[in-house]
């Protein structure tokens, strides 16, 4: 499972010429932006653990054999985008119907900052700081790691400002025990005032 930053930032479809098979489960915020727009076009699809579920009818074919289906649990603020090759990767209904509510002692890593931003690789330092604050507000511990940029590093990684976001582990939307620890890896230098 991953958090779909492409859908959040760019609202882009897959490059049909570059990929011939895909299997993914993306999480989107149902209360803002693209996720909110998707929910507005959905129809009732039943309940999961007593909570209403809605879905967008039909399949969005990205390329031959690969379908993207979308369902949501609006009261919990989450949209699920299931992209699969149904001949080999499983069935949408099985995935949708396997959804369960987390027990009270388990929460998820925040999907966005208080400003509504969904940080991904390369997010600028102020957004990385906002992410750390959002994780702490959720009652989780944050372990900040710094990845030093060496002379052999190249490409977009080497050009990132110090304190830019490189990785979140476990990733946004992942279940974690209440009070658990999330590791945030930053480029160059820590934005943690204690360091």
C-alpha positions, 0 to 999 in steps of 0.5 A: 500500500502507498499514499498516492502523491501523484493523484494528490498533487497532479491528478494524473493518469498513468503513462499508458506507454510505460506500464503494462501491469499495475497493482496499487491501493492508494489512500486519499483524503475524503475531506478536501481536494481531489478526494472530496471531488471523488466522494461527491460522485459516489453512490452507496455501496453498503457498510463496513463494521456499521459504517456507510461505504460509497463507491464510484460506479464502473471502472476507470481503465488505465490501459488494457486489463488494468482497472482503477475502482474507487470507494470511500468511507466519508465519515472516516475521511478516507478514499481508497483507489484500487488499481489492479489487473483483475485477471492476476491481482485479485478482485476489487470487491474482495479488497473493498469488502476486506476493509475493517475499522482499526481497534481503539489502540491503533491509529494511522500515520497522518496523511496531511499537515494542518495546512492540508498539504500531503508531503511526499519525497522532496517536500520543502523543509517548512512542510517537513516541519509541519508534517512532524508537528502533525505526527506529534499532534496525533499522539505519535513519537517522531524520530528524525534521521538525517541523510547526508548528501555525499559527493557521489549523490546526484539527481534530484536528491542532491539538489534538495535543500537541507531539511527536505523530506526524504522518507516517512516510515511507516508511511502516511495512512499506515496503522500504528499503535497509539503512542508509537514511533514514526521515523522521518528522514530529512536531507542534509540537516535536521529540522529538529530544534533539539539537534 
